[in-house]
């Protein structure tokens, strides 16, 4: 019985690993798409605006 439980745990870990790899690949694709669309500049401008508002300048 111990071998069956251990075998099931390994199968579950394999599925989790596949999901993690898939999510990592999707995240990388989304990052590349955002860079391609010019989003880093937009995000930087928004961050600067928020920071300036927090210290009372903007």
PyMOL commands that set and color helices and strands:
alter all, ss='L'
color gray80, all
select helices_A, chain A and resi 2-36+39-54
alter helices_A, ss='H'
color red, helices_A
deselect
rebuild
show_as cartoon
